[in-house]
C-alpha cells in the first residue's frame, strides 16, 4: 500500500503522460506553492478511515473543507490542479431565492447564507452583495435608453424594458477560484490535507458479500488505497460508468470574456434578446460576460485543455458593447471557456454509490455549482462521518434515481 508523504503544502506527482507503467520507477516534480513533492513510500498507517476525494473543483474542495472542520484529513486527486476548470472560470453569481419551487430550494437557501459566513471566516475579498435586473433589448441600438429606464446602471442603448430580479438582500457574488483556493488552504493548515496531481484510471473495489467495498483508486497507474472515495469530478465523472454503466454526467460548454471597466459596477444584468447574454460585474472593476452555451455532450476534452473558440468570445464582446458605452471603453483582458456538469434530470447527484460500501458521489450541480457548493459539501461531510446529513436534506439528490436505463431527450448519443 502506498500513500503520500507529507509537507503541509500541496503535493504534486507527475501527470499521466510522465508517469510510468504500474510498478515502474518515477521522479518527483515541482509542486504548486513552491515546495518539492515527496516520494511515495510504503505506509505503516492503517488503511482505515483514509479518504480520497476525486476532483479538485469547488464541490470536491467544499467536501474536503467541511471534513477538515471536523478534524478529518483527505487526499484530493485532480488531473489539472485546484480550481483548474469551471471552479476557476465560472461567474460566481449567487441568488438566494431563484430555486424556490424546485427540489433545490432548501439546499440553495442554506448555501447562500453559508457563503456570507465562509467569506468572513476565510477573508474573501471577492465576496460582495449586489443588485440584479433582467433587461429586454432590441430595436435601434443607436438611440439611448428611454428616460423611464434611466435607473439602469450601465445599459444605455437598445433597452426596451427592465425587471427587478433581486437586491443586496438576495443577490451576491464571489470569485469561485478565490473561494476554492481559500478553502483548500484551510484544509492544508487545519489538518494537513494533501493534493495528488494525476489522472484517475478507475475506482478500486473488492467483493463484500452481495455488494462491493471501496479499496481506493488507481491514479496514474498506481493504486492509492483508501476505504472512502468521493467522486466530485464534474463532467469528467465517466469513471463511475465502470461501476454503474447507466450513470452518465454531461457537460455544457460556456464561453466567457472579462472586460475591465474604469469604475466598479454593482448591477448584474440578464439580457432578453441578442442571444440572452449575462453580465456579472465584480468588485475590482472586472466584468464577467457569458452566454451562448453549446449543446449538452459527453465531454471528450481533457481538464485544463478546454478549447476556447474566438468566434464565441468575439460575439460576447460585441454584443455587450452594443448596449453600453461603458463596455465599449472597457479593456478586454481574458477569453476562456469551461464545462458545467449536468445529470440526466439536471439535478445534482449526491449520496452513497449504490451497492458500493465507502463510495460516494457529488456531481452534476450545473449552473448553480458555485452557489450550492457549500451546503453540498456540508451535507456530504455529515453523510460520510455520521451516516446522515442533518444540516441540509440531500435525500432528493440520491444517485439511485440516475441508474434507470434511459437518457434524456436533449442528450446526444454517446
DORO-171325 format. One record per residue (C-alpha): residue number from 1; residue in one letter; x negated, z, y. Coordinates in Angstrom, 3 decimals. Layout:
<atoms>
<atom k="NUM" r="A" east="X" up="Z" north="Y"/>
...
</atoms>
This chain:
<atoms>
<atom k="1" r="X" east="0.000" up="0.000" north="0.000"/>
<atom k="2" r="X" east="-1.285" up="-0.955" north="3.463"/>
<atom k="3" r="X" east="-0.427" up="0.341" north="6.882"/>
<atom k="4" r="X" east="-1.682" up="0.031" north="10.442"/>
<atom k="5" r="X" east="-4.306" up="2.458" north="11.617"/>
<atom k="6" r="X" east="-3.583" up="3.537" north="14.994"/>
<atom k="7" r="X" east="-4.735" up="3.540" north="18.546"/>
<atom k="8" r="X" east="-1.865" up="4.575" north="20.817"/>
<atom k="9" r="X" east="-1.806" up="1.076" north="22.289"/>
<atom k="10" r="X" east="-0.151" up="-1.925" north="20.649"/>
<atom k="11" r="X" east="-1.963" up="-3.092" north="17.548"/>
<atom k="12" r="X" east="-2.094" up="-6.859" north="17.059"/>
<atom k="13" r="X" east="-3.055" up="-8.748" north="13.937"/>
<atom k="14" r="X" east="-3.779" up="-12.430" north="13.646"/>
<atom k="15" r="X" east="-0.707" up="-14.733" north="13.644"/>
<atom k="16" r="X" east="0.202" up="-16.689" north="10.527"/>
<atom k="17" r="X" east="-1.949" up="-19.716" north="11.285"/>
<atom k="18" r="X" east="-5.049" up="-17.451" north="11.427"/>
<atom k="19" r="X" east="-4.090" up="-15.151" north="8.581"/>
<atom k="20" r="X" east="-5.498" up="-15.880" north="5.112"/>
<atom k="21" r="X" east="-3.533" up="-16.077" north="1.917"/>
<atom k="22" r="X" east="-2.375" up="-12.807" north="0.404"/>
<atom k="23" r="X" east="-5.299" up="-10.798" north="-0.908"/>
<atom k="24" r="X" east="-7.910" up="-12.521" north="1.292"/>
<atom k="25" r="X" east="-10.093" up="-11.009" north="3.987"/>
<atom k="26" r="X" east="-9.345" up="-11.057" north="7.716"/>
<atom k="27" r="X" east="-10.792" up="-10.044" north="11.058"/>
<atom k="28" r="X" east="-9.176" up="-8.030" north="13.855"/>
<atom k="29" r="X" east="-8.358" up="-9.780" north="17.132"/>
<atom k="30" r="X" east="-7.985" up="-8.539" north="20.678"/>
<atom k="31" r="X" east="-4.722" up="-6.645" north="21.091"/>
<atom k="32" r="X" east="-2.334" up="-6.505" north="24.016"/>
<atom k="33" r="X" east="-3.197" up="-3.852" north="26.520"/>
<atom k="34" r="X" east="-6.941" up="-4.458" north="26.275"/>
<atom k="35" r="X" east="-7.609" up="-2.430" north="23.104"/>
<atom k="36" r="X" east="-9.039" up="-3.785" north="19.880"/>
<atom k="37" r="X" east="-6.855" up="-3.751" north="16.788"/>
<atom k="38" r="X" east="-7.995" up="-1.567" north="13.914"/>
<atom k="39" r="X" east="-8.397" up="-2.858" north="10.388"/>
<atom k="40" r="X" east="-5.805" up="-2.248" north="7.734"/>
<atom k="41" r="X" east="-6.743" up="0.433" north="5.259"/>
<atom k="42" r="X" east="-5.263" up="1.941" north="2.149"/>
<atom k="43" r="X" east="-2.720" up="4.556" north="3.168"/>
<atom k="44" r="X" east="-2.614" up="8.098" north="1.864"/>
<atom k="45" r="X" east="0.518" up="8.641" north="3.939"/>
<atom k="46" r="X" east="3.675" up="8.822" north="1.811"/>
<atom k="47" r="X" east="5.854" up="5.737" north="1.962"/>
<atom k="48" r="X" east="8.936" up="7.892" north="2.524"/>
<atom k="49" r="X" east="10.520" up="7.595" north="5.967"/>
<atom k="50" r="X" east="8.365" up="4.711" north="7.242"/>
<atom k="51" r="X" east="10.493" up="2.462" north="9.497"/>
<atom k="52" r="X" east="9.811" up="-1.225" north="10.161"/>
<atom k="53" r="X" east="11.654" up="-2.979" north="12.980"/>
<atom k="54" r="X" east="11.555" up="-6.765" north="12.711"/>
<atom k="55" r="X" east="11.819" up="-8.200" north="16.209"/>
<atom k="56" r="X" east="10.235" up="-7.135" north="19.490"/>
<atom k="57" r="X" east="13.080" up="-8.066" north="21.824"/>
<atom k="58" r="X" east="15.297" up="-5.721" north="23.789"/>
<atom k="59" r="X" east="17.519" up="-4.940" north="20.765"/>
<atom k="60" r="X" east="14.679" up="-4.015" north="18.406"/>
<atom k="61" r="X" east="12.834" up="-2.084" north="21.100"/>
<atom k="62" r="X" east="16.009" up="-0.213" north="22.045"/>
<atom k="63" r="X" east="16.368" up="0.887" north="18.419"/>
<atom k="64" r="X" east="12.703" up="1.941" north="18.456"/>
<atom k="65" r="X" east="13.142" up="3.782" north="21.768"/>
<atom k="66" r="X" east="16.127" up="5.800" north="20.600"/>
<atom k="67" r="X" east="14.352" up="6.633" north="17.351"/>
<atom k="68" r="X" east="11.367" up="7.804" north="19.421"/>
<atom k="69" r="X" east="13.657" up="10.107" north="21.401"/>
<atom k="70" r="X" east="14.426" up="11.714" north="18.037"/>
<atom k="71" r="X" east="10.708" up="12.004" north="17.217"/>
<atom k="72" r="X" east="10.537" up="9.025" north="14.842"/>
<atom k="73" r="X" east="7.626" up="6.607" north="14.891"/>
<atom k="74" r="X" east="8.120" up="2.952" north="13.939"/>
<atom k="75" r="X" east="6.145" up="-0.236" north="13.452"/>
<atom k="76" r="X" east="7.566" up="-3.245" north="15.307"/>
<atom k="77" r="X" east="6.786" up="-6.726" north="13.958"/>
<atom k="78" r="X" east="7.180" up="-9.847" north="16.091"/>
<atom k="79" r="X" east="5.914" up="-13.408" north="15.920"/>
<atom k="80" r="X" east="5.102" up="-13.733" north="19.635"/>
<atom k="81" r="X" east="4.974" up="-10.256" north="21.222"/>
<atom k="82" r="X" east="7.137" up="-7.692" north="23.007"/>
<atom k="83" r="X" east="9.874" up="-9.326" north="25.143"/>
<atom k="84" r="X" east="8.391" up="-12.774" north="24.494"/>
<atom k="85" r="X" east="11.674" up="-14.673" north="24.148"/>
<atom k="86" r="X" east="15.132" up="-14.108" north="25.672"/>
<atom k="87" r="X" east="14.311" up="-10.485" north="26.449"/>
<atom k="88" r="X" east="11.664" up="-11.718" north="28.876"/>
<atom k="89" r="X" east="13.587" up="-14.697" north="30.239"/>
<atom k="90" r="X" east="17.249" up="-13.688" north="30.441"/>
<atom k="91" r="X" east="19.048" up="-12.804" north="33.663"/>
<atom k="92" r="X" east="19.721" up="-9.122" north="33.057"/>
<atom k="93" r="X" east="23.202" up="-9.238" north="34.598"/>
<atom k="94" r="X" east="25.270" up="-6.129" north="33.778"/>
<atom k="95" r="X" east="29.070" up="-5.857" north="34.076"/>
<atom k="96" r="X" east="30.880" up="-2.675" north="33.075"/>
<atom k="97" r="X" east="34.424" up="-3.954" north="32.517"/>
<atom k="98" r="X" east="34.167" up="-7.647" north="31.712"/>
<atom k="99" r="X" east="34.557" up="-6.988" north="27.975"/>
<atom k="100" r="X" east="37.708" up="-4.902" north="28.372"/>
<atom k="101" r="X" east="40.389" up="-6.138" north="25.982"/>
<atom k="102" r="X" east="37.807" up="-7.131" north="23.338"/>
<atom k="103" r="X" east="36.132" up="-5.249" north="20.470"/>
<atom k="104" r="X" east="33.080" up="-4.885" north="22.745"/>
<atom k="105" r="X" east="34.876" up="-2.725" north="25.328"/>
<atom k="106" r="X" east="33.603" up="0.726" north="24.355"/>
<atom k="107" r="X" east="30.110" up="-0.485" north="23.468"/>
<atom k="108" r="X" east="29.829" up="-2.255" north="26.831"/>
<atom k="109" r="X" east="31.103" up="0.627" north="28.951"/>
<atom k="110" r="X" east="28.827" up="3.079" north="27.182"/>
<atom k="111" r="X" east="25.810" up="0.820" north="27.518"/>
<atom k="112" r="X" east="26.455" up="0.010" north="31.196"/>
<atom k="113" r="X" east="26.461" up="3.706" north="32.019"/>
<atom k="114" r="X" east="23.317" up="4.254" north="29.955"/>
<atom k="115" r="X" east="21.426" up="1.621" north="31.952"/>
<atom k="116" r="X" east="21.535" up="3.736" north="35.094"/>
<atom k="117" r="X" east="20.248" up="6.813" north="33.251"/>
<atom k="118" r="X" east="17.497" up="4.937" north="31.383"/>
<atom k="119" r="X" east="16.392" up="3.149" north="34.569"/>
<atom k="120" r="X" east="15.967" up="6.506" north="36.260"/>
<atom k="121" r="X" east="14.203" up="8.033" north="33.261"/>
<atom k="122" r="X" east="11.757" up="5.135" north="32.927"/>
<atom k="123" r="X" east="11.367" up="4.425" north="36.649"/>
<atom k="124" r="X" east="12.623" up="0.829" north="36.506"/>
<atom k="125" r="X" east="12.254" up="-0.707" north="39.964"/>
<atom k="126" r="X" east="14.190" up="-3.830" north="38.946"/>
<atom k="127" r="X" east="17.427" up="-1.935" north="38.277"/>
<atom k="128" r="X" east="19.977" up="-2.041" north="41.101"/>
<atom k="129" r="X" east="23.685" up="-2.355" north="41.803"/>
<atom k="130" r="X" east="25.106" up="-5.482" north="43.450"/>
<atom k="131" r="X" east="28.280" up="-7.461" north="44.125"/>
<atom k="132" r="X" east="29.698" up="-10.467" north="42.288"/>
<atom k="133" r="X" east="32.092" up="-13.291" north="43.161"/>
<atom k="134" r="X" east="33.447" up="-16.396" north="41.484"/>
<atom k="135" r="X" east="33.275" up="-19.364" north="43.849"/>
<atom k="136" r="X" east="35.049" up="-22.696" north="43.365"/>
<atom k="137" r="X" east="33.044" up="-25.594" north="44.809"/>
<atom k="138" r="X" east="33.658" up="-29.297" north="45.258"/>
<atom k="139" r="X" east="34.583" up="-31.966" north="47.763"/>
<atom k="140" r="X" east="32.374" up="-32.769" north="50.736"/>
<atom k="141" r="X" east="29.184" up="-30.723" north="50.469"/>
<atom k="142" r="X" east="28.039" up="-31.837" north="53.914"/>
<atom k="143" r="X" east="30.693" up="-29.644" north="55.521"/>
<atom k="144" r="X" east="30.182" up="-25.902" north="55.920"/>
<atom k="145" r="X" east="32.438" up="-23.445" north="54.127"/>
<atom k="146" r="X" east="35.682" up="-22.678" north="55.932"/>
<atom k="147" r="X" east="35.978" up="-19.655" north="58.162"/>
<atom k="148" r="X" east="38.112" up="-17.856" north="55.586"/>
<atom k="149" r="X" east="35.103" up="-17.990" north="53.217"/>
<atom k="150" r="X" east="32.692" up="-16.583" north="55.781"/>
<atom k="151" r="X" east="32.337" up="-13.433" north="53.696"/>
<atom k="152" r="X" east="30.194" up="-15.320" north="51.166"/>
<atom k="153" r="X" east="26.646" up="-14.071" north="51.495"/>
<atom k="154" r="X" east="24.667" up="-17.250" north="50.877"/>
<atom k="155" r="X" east="27.003" up="-20.051" north="49.713"/>
<atom k="156" r="X" east="27.647" up="-22.152" north="52.833"/>
<atom k="157" r="X" east="28.575" up="-25.677" north="51.624"/>
<atom k="158" r="X" east="31.345" up="-27.046" north="49.437"/>
<atom k="159" r="X" east="33.068" up="-23.707" north="48.828"/>
<atom k="160" r="X" east="36.830" up="-24.070" north="48.369"/>
<atom k="161" r="X" east="37.865" up="-20.597" north="47.210"/>
<atom k="162" r="X" east="36.428" up="-17.286" north="46.108"/>
<atom k="163" r="X" east="37.482" up="-14.488" north="43.776"/>
<atom k="164" r="X" east="36.220" up="-10.910" north="43.667"/>
<atom k="165" r="X" east="34.513" up="-10.117" north="40.321"/>
<atom k="166" r="X" east="33.080" up="-6.673" north="40.967"/>
<atom k="167" r="X" east="31.128" up="-4.487" north="43.352"/>
<atom k="168" r="X" east="28.397" up="-1.869" north="43.074"/>
<atom k="169" r="X" east="30.657" up="0.376" north="41.001"/>
<atom k="170" r="X" east="30.900" up="-2.097" north="38.101"/>
<atom k="171" r="X" east="28.059" up="-4.623" north="38.571"/>
<atom k="172" r="X" east="24.330" up="-4.044" north="38.160"/>
<atom k="173" r="X" east="21.182" up="-5.823" north="37.040"/>
<atom k="174" r="X" east="17.805" up="-5.125" north="35.500"/>
<atom k="175" r="X" east="14.879" up="-7.382" north="34.704"/>
<atom k="176" r="X" east="15.010" up="-7.483" north="30.882"/>
<atom k="177" r="X" east="11.239" up="-7.729" north="30.497"/>
<atom k="178" r="X" east="10.824" up="-4.671" north="32.739"/>
<atom k="179" r="X" east="13.325" up="-2.727" north="30.623"/>
<atom k="180" r="X" east="11.929" up="-3.798" north="27.248"/>
<atom k="181" r="X" east="8.294" up="-3.151" north="28.126"/>
<atom k="182" r="X" east="9.099" up="0.255" north="29.641"/>
<atom k="183" r="X" east="10.998" up="1.334" north="26.510"/>
<atom k="184" r="X" east="8.120" up="0.163" north="24.335"/>
<atom k="185" r="X" east="5.585" up="2.065" north="26.446"/>
<atom k="186" r="X" east="7.699" up="5.198" north="25.967"/>
<atom k="187" r="X" east="7.720" up="4.602" north="22.178"/>
<atom k="188" r="X" east="3.936" up="4.485" north="22.143"/>
<atom k="189" r="X" east="3.470" up="7.504" north="24.375"/>
<atom k="190" r="X" east="6.088" up="9.725" north="22.753"/>
<atom k="191" r="X" east="5.405" up="9.131" north="19.053"/>
<atom k="192" r="X" east="2.589" up="6.587" north="18.708"/>
<atom k="193" r="X" east="4.717" up="3.655" north="17.547"/>
<atom k="194" r="X" east="2.706" up="0.550" north="16.643"/>
<atom k="195" r="X" east="3.023" up="-3.196" north="17.028"/>
<atom k="196" r="X" east="2.152" up="-5.883" north="14.485"/>
<atom k="197" r="X" east="1.884" up="-9.480" north="15.679"/>
<atom k="198" r="X" east="2.875" up="-11.785" north="12.861"/>
<atom k="199" r="X" east="5.401" up="-13.883" north="11.012"/>
<atom k="200" r="X" east="7.940" up="-12.190" north="8.743"/>
<atom k="201" r="X" east="7.902" up="-14.145" north="5.483"/>
<atom k="202" r="X" east="10.517" up="-12.093" north="3.656"/>
<atom k="203" r="X" east="12.095" up="-8.669" north="3.329"/>
<atom k="204" r="X" east="10.848" up="-6.919" north="0.182"/>
<atom k="205" r="X" east="13.309" up="-5.232" north="-2.170"/>
<atom k="206" r="X" east="13.355" up="-3.752" north="-5.653"/>
<atom k="207" r="X" east="16.119" up="-3.036" north="-8.134"/>
<atom k="208" r="X" east="18.056" up="0.207" north="-7.708"/>
<atom k="209" r="X" east="20.849" up="0.160" north="-10.268"/>
<atom k="210" r="X" east="23.559" up="-2.270" north="-9.222"/>
<atom k="211" r="X" east="22.011" up="-2.624" north="-5.761"/>
<atom k="212" r="X" east="18.649" up="-3.365" north="-4.211"/>
<atom k="213" r="X" east="16.366" up="-0.986" north="-2.351"/>
<atom k="214" r="X" east="14.054" up="-1.831" north="0.558"/>
<atom k="215" r="X" east="10.312" up="-1.849" north="-0.143"/>
<atom k="216" r="X" east="9.176" up="-3.245" north="3.209"/>
<atom k="217" r="X" east="8.446" up="-6.733" north="4.497"/>
<atom k="218" r="X" east="5.914" up="-9.455" north="3.853"/>
<atom k="219" r="X" east="4.154" up="-10.223" north="7.146"/>
<atom k="220" r="X" east="1.538" up="-12.992" north="7.371"/>
<atom k="221" r="X" east="1.378" up="-12.983" north="3.572"/>
<atom k="222" r="X" east="0.676" up="-9.233" north="3.291"/>
<atom k="223" r="X" east="3.084" up="-6.559" north="2.049"/>
<atom k="224" r="X" east="3.813" up="-3.938" north="4.703"/>
<atom k="225" r="X" east="5.624" up="-1.180" north="2.845"/>
<atom k="226" r="X" east="8.436" up="0.955" north="4.224"/>
<atom k="227" r="X" east="11.666" up="2.452" north="2.958"/>
<atom k="228" r="X" east="13.652" up="1.414" north="6.063"/>
<atom k="229" r="X" east="13.719" up="-2.078" north="7.566"/>
<atom k="230" r="X" east="15.815" up="-3.009" north="10.621"/>
<atom k="231" r="X" east="16.211" up="-6.749" north="11.280"/>
<atom k="232" r="X" east="16.537" up="-7.426" north="15.034"/>
<atom k="233" r="X" east="15.188" up="-10.986" north="15.075"/>
<atom k="234" r="X" east="17.930" up="-12.594" north="17.163"/>
<atom k="235" r="X" east="18.389" up="-16.317" north="16.447"/>
<atom k="236" r="X" east="15.367" up="-16.188" north="14.122"/>
<atom k="237" r="X" east="17.040" up="-13.825" north="11.655"/>
<atom k="238" r="X" east="17.173" up="-16.545" north="8.987"/>
<atom k="239" r="X" east="15.050" up="-14.310" north="6.751"/>
<atom k="240" r="X" east="18.291" up="-12.472" north="5.972"/>
<atom k="241" r="X" east="19.596" up="-15.544" north="4.176"/>
<atom k="242" r="X" east="17.088" up="-14.937" north="1.402"/>
<atom k="243" r="X" east="19.186" up="-11.868" north="0.505"/>
<atom k="244" r="X" east="22.622" up="-12.955" north="1.740"/>
<atom k="245" r="X" east="22.872" up="-16.776" north="1.874"/>
<atom k="246" r="X" east="26.139" up="-16.661" north="3.844"/>
<atom k="247" r="X" east="24.610" up="-14.638" north="6.677"/>
<atom k="248" r="X" east="23.827" up="-17.049" north="9.496"/>
<atom k="249" r="X" east="22.742" up="-16.498" north="13.084"/>
<atom k="250" r="X" east="22.930" up="-19.352" north="15.579"/>
<atom k="251" r="X" east="21.090" up="-19.918" north="18.827"/>
<atom k="252" r="X" east="22.457" up="-21.258" north="22.118"/>
<atom k="253" r="X" east="19.693" up="-22.587" north="24.339"/>
<atom k="254" r="X" east="19.876" up="-21.780" north="28.032"/>
<atom k="255" r="X" east="17.515" up="-23.006" north="30.721"/>
<atom k="256" r="X" east="16.858" up="-21.107" north="33.925"/>
<atom k="257" r="X" east="14.881" up="-21.538" north="37.133"/>
<atom k="258" r="X" east="13.653" up="-18.914" north="39.585"/>
<atom k="259" r="X" east="13.831" up="-19.533" north="43.333"/>
<atom k="260" r="X" east="12.147" up="-17.169" north="45.784"/>
<atom k="261" r="X" east="14.197" up="-16.781" north="48.983"/>
<atom k="262" r="X" east="12.986" up="-15.410" north="52.302"/>
<atom k="263" r="X" east="15.398" up="-12.479" north="52.198"/>
<atom k="264" r="X" east="16.765" up="-10.299" north="49.418"/>
<atom k="265" r="X" east="20.310" up="-11.276" north="48.460"/>
<atom k="266" r="X" east="22.864" up="-8.944" north="46.882"/>
<atom k="267" r="X" east="25.728" up="-11.175" north="45.735"/>
<atom k="268" r="X" east="25.749" up="-12.755" north="42.285"/>
<atom k="269" r="X" east="27.861" up="-15.908" north="42.057"/>
<atom k="270" r="X" east="29.568" up="-17.552" north="39.099"/>
<atom k="271" r="X" east="30.452" up="-21.089" north="40.182"/>
<atom k="272" r="X" east="33.550" up="-23.001" north="39.144"/>
<atom k="273" r="X" east="32.611" up="-26.653" north="39.452"/>
<atom k="274" r="X" east="29.362" up="-28.638" north="39.315"/>
<atom k="275" r="X" east="28.952" up="-27.587" north="35.678"/>
<atom k="276" r="X" east="29.584" up="-23.864" north="36.333"/>
<atom k="277" r="X" east="26.059" up="-22.551" north="37.008"/>
<atom k="278" r="X" east="25.412" up="-18.838" north="37.578"/>
<atom k="279" r="X" east="23.108" up="-17.214" north="40.146"/>
<atom k="280" r="X" east="21.807" up="-13.635" north="39.967"/>
<atom k="281" r="X" east="19.744" up="-12.550" north="42.993"/>
<atom k="282" r="X" east="17.120" up="-9.896" north="42.242"/>
<atom k="283" r="X" east="15.853" up="-7.066" north="44.384"/>
<atom k="284" r="X" east="12.481" up="-8.690" north="45.098"/>
<atom k="285" r="X" east="13.937" up="-11.879" north="46.622"/>
<atom k="286" r="X" east="13.804" up="-13.771" north="43.340"/>
<atom k="287" r="X" east="16.999" up="-15.643" north="42.427"/>
<atom k="288" r="X" east="17.770" up="-16.403" north="38.774"/>
<atom k="289" r="X" east="19.769" up="-19.632" north="38.243"/>
<atom k="290" r="X" east="21.102" up="-20.578" north="34.814"/>
<atom k="291" r="X" east="23.748" up="-22.728" north="33.165"/>
<atom k="292" r="X" east="24.341" up="-25.979" north="31.246"/>
<atom k="293" r="X" east="23.804" up="-24.495" north="27.744"/>
<atom k="294" r="X" east="23.054" up="-26.580" north="24.671"/>
<atom k="295" r="X" east="25.496" up="-26.504" north="21.719"/>
<atom k="296" r="X" east="25.002" up="-23.750" north="19.117"/>
<atom k="297" r="X" east="22.449" up="-24.613" north="16.468"/>
<atom k="298" r="X" east="20.351" up="-23.176" north="13.680"/>
<atom k="299" r="X" east="17.105" up="-22.666" north="15.586"/>
<atom k="300" r="X" east="14.063" up="-24.611" north="14.410"/>
<atom k="301" r="X" east="11.770" up="-23.981" north="17.389"/>
<atom k="302" r="X" east="9.432" up="-21.029" north="16.914"/>
<atom k="303" r="X" east="9.394" up="-17.855" north="19.018"/>
<atom k="304" r="X" east="7.127" up="-18.236" north="22.036"/>
<atom k="305" r="X" east="7.157" up="-22.048" north="21.730"/>
<atom k="306" r="X" east="10.609" up="-22.994" north="23.008"/>
<atom k="307" r="X" east="10.649" up="-26.346" north="24.808"/>
<atom k="308" r="X" east="11.585" up="-26.434" north="28.498"/>
<atom k="309" r="X" east="13.354" up="-29.662" north="29.496"/>
<atom k="310" r="X" east="12.580" up="-30.854" north="33.012"/>
<atom k="311" r="X" east="15.920" up="-32.648" north="33.457"/>
<atom k="312" r="X" east="17.951" up="-29.452" north="32.931"/>
<atom k="313" r="X" east="15.733" up="-27.447" north="35.291"/>
<atom k="314" r="X" east="15.994" up="-30.174" north="37.914"/>
<atom k="315" r="X" east="19.784" up="-30.193" north="37.582"/>
<atom k="316" r="X" east="19.932" up="-26.415" north="38.045"/>
<atom k="317" r="X" east="17.715" up="-26.550" north="41.122"/>
<atom k="318" r="X" east="19.524" up="-29.498" north="42.723"/>
<atom k="319" r="X" east="22.952" up="-28.014" north="42.056"/>
<atom k="320" r="X" east="22.347" up="-24.633" north="43.676"/>
<atom k="321" r="X" east="20.564" up="-26.189" north="46.657"/>
<atom k="322" r="X" east="23.578" up="-28.386" north="47.245"/>
<atom k="323" r="X" east="25.765" up="-25.396" north="48.113"/>
<atom k="324" r="X" east="23.273" up="-23.250" north="50.033"/>
<atom k="325" r="X" east="20.883" up="-23.901" north="52.907"/>
<atom k="326" r="X" east="19.143" up="-20.671" north="51.924"/>
<atom k="327" r="X" east="18.407" up="-22.026" north="48.465"/>
<atom k="328" r="X" east="17.188" up="-25.320" north="49.936"/>
<atom k="329" r="X" east="14.321" up="-23.475" north="51.581"/>
<atom k="330" r="X" east="13.686" up="-21.168" north="48.609"/>
<atom k="331" r="X" east="10.497" up="-21.829" north="46.653"/>
<atom k="332" r="X" east="10.802" up="-22.884" north="43.030"/>
<atom k="333" r="X" east="8.474" up="-20.588" north="41.061"/>
<atom k="334" r="X" east="9.497" up="-20.780" north="37.390"/>
<atom k="335" r="X" east="11.142" up="-23.104" north="34.875"/>
<atom k="336" r="X" east="11.979" up="-21.597" north="31.481"/>
<atom k="337" r="X" east="14.341" up="-21.598" north="28.515"/>
<atom k="338" r="X" east="15.396" up="-19.254" north="25.732"/>
<atom k="339" r="X" east="17.895" up="-18.948" north="22.890"/>
<atom k="340" r="X" east="20.748" up="-16.451" north="22.924"/>
<atom k="341" r="X" east="21.773" up="-15.322" north="19.404"/>
<atom k="342" r="X" east="25.365" up="-15.641" north="18.176"/>
<atom k="343" r="X" east="27.092" up="-14.911" north="14.880"/>
<atom k="344" r="X" east="29.948" up="-16.971" north="13.447"/>
<atom k="345" r="X" east="32.580" up="-14.891" north="15.301"/>
<atom k="346" r="X" east="30.468" up="-14.312" north="18.453"/>
<atom k="347" r="X" east="30.358" up="-10.546" north="17.913"/>
<atom k="348" r="X" east="27.135" up="-8.688" north="17.097"/>
<atom k="349" r="X" east="26.288" up="-7.671" north="13.541"/>
<atom k="350" r="X" east="25.233" up="-4.027" north="13.448"/>
<atom k="351" r="X" east="25.022" up="-1.789" north="10.430"/>
<atom k="352" r="X" east="23.618" up="-1.480" north="6.899"/>
<atom k="353" r="X" east="22.801" up="-4.605" north="4.948"/>
<atom k="354" r="X" east="25.392" up="-4.822" north="2.167"/>
<atom k="355" r="X" east="24.088" up="-3.703" north="-1.246"/>
<atom k="356" r="X" east="20.550" up="-3.104" north="0.048"/>
<atom k="357" r="X" east="19.587" up="0.552" north="0.442"/>
<atom k="358" r="X" east="17.442" up="1.158" north="3.518"/>
<atom k="359" r="X" east="18.180" up="-2.257" north="5.003"/>
<atom k="360" r="X" east="19.829" up="-2.615" north="8.420"/>
<atom k="361" r="X" east="20.665" up="-5.434" north="10.796"/>
<atom k="362" r="X" east="21.273" up="-5.528" north="14.549"/>
<atom k="363" r="X" east="21.588" up="-9.127" north="15.794"/>
<atom k="364" r="X" east="23.919" up="-11.620" north="17.448"/>
<atom k="365" r="X" east="24.624" up="-9.999" north="20.830"/>
<atom k="366" r="X" east="24.995" up="-13.344" north="22.602"/>
<atom k="367" r="X" east="25.074" up="-13.446" north="26.391"/>
<atom k="368" r="X" east="25.584" up="-9.664" north="26.571"/>
<atom k="369" r="X" east="22.415" up="-8.699" north="24.717"/>
<atom k="370" r="X" east="20.687" up="-7.018" north="27.659"/>
<atom k="371" r="X" east="23.884" up="-5.254" north="28.730"/>
<atom k="372" r="X" east="24.732" up="-3.900" north="25.271"/>
<atom k="373" r="X" east="21.179" up="-3.231" north="24.107"/>
<atom k="374" r="X" east="21.072" up="0.470" north="24.980"/>
<atom k="375" r="X" east="24.277" up="1.598" north="23.273"/>
<atom k="376" r="X" east="23.430" up="-0.647" north="20.313"/>
<atom k="377" r="X" east="20.018" up="0.978" north="19.938"/>
<atom k="378" r="X" east="21.516" up="4.447" north="20.248"/>
<atom k="379" r="X" east="24.202" up="3.747" north="17.643"/>
<atom k="380" r="X" east="21.731" up="2.204" north="15.209"/>
<atom k="381" r="X" east="19.302" up="5.115" north="15.570"/>
<atom k="382" r="X" east="22.086" up="7.556" north="14.704"/>
<atom k="383" r="X" east="23.155" up="5.437" north="11.732"/>
<atom k="384" r="X" east="19.578" up="5.336" north="10.396"/>
<atom k="385" r="X" east="18.820" up="9.039" north="10.882"/>
<atom k="386" r="X" east="22.224" up="10.677" north="10.455"/>
<atom k="387" r="X" east="24.116" up="8.204" north="8.299"/>
<atom k="388" r="X" east="26.723" up="7.590" north="11.018"/>
<atom k="389" r="X" east="26.840" up="6.507" north="14.657"/>
<atom k="390" r="X" east="28.557" up="9.263" north="16.631"/>
<atom k="391" r="X" east="27.816" up="8.442" north="20.285"/>
<atom k="392" r="X" east="29.383" up="4.982" north="20.090"/>
<atom k="393" r="X" east="31.561" up="3.293" north="17.476"/>
<atom k="394" r="X" east="29.695" up="0.379" north="15.883"/>
<atom k="395" r="X" east="32.042" up="0.086" north="12.876"/>
<atom k="396" r="X" east="33.785" up="-3.054" north="14.298"/>
<atom k="397" r="X" east="30.477" up="-4.885" north="14.041"/>
<atom k="398" r="X" east="29.679" up="-4.179" north="10.380"/>
<atom k="399" r="X" east="27.810" up="-7.169" north="8.896"/>
<atom k="400" r="X" east="30.120" up="-7.252" north="5.841"/>
<atom k="401" r="X" east="32.540" up="-9.436" north="7.777"/>
<atom k="402" r="X" east="29.980" up="-12.254" north="8.050"/>
<atom k="403" r="X" east="29.460" up="-12.684" north="4.319"/>
<atom k="404" r="X" east="32.568" up="-14.803" north="3.807"/>
<atom k="405" r="X" east="31.727" up="-18.309" north="2.639"/>
<atom k="406" r="X" east="32.579" up="-20.182" north="5.847"/>
<atom k="407" r="X" east="31.034" up="-21.473" north="9.020"/>
<atom k="408" r="X" east="32.634" up="-21.556" north="12.489"/>
<atom k="409" r="X" east="34.162" up="-24.796" north="13.697"/>
<atom k="410" r="X" east="31.666" up="-25.066" north="16.529"/>
<atom k="411" r="X" east="28.596" up="-24.670" north="14.303"/>
<atom k="412" r="X" east="26.659" up="-27.736" north="13.147"/>
<atom k="413" r="X" east="25.849" up="-28.157" north="9.513"/>
<atom k="414" r="X" east="22.528" up="-26.501" north="8.633"/>
</atoms>
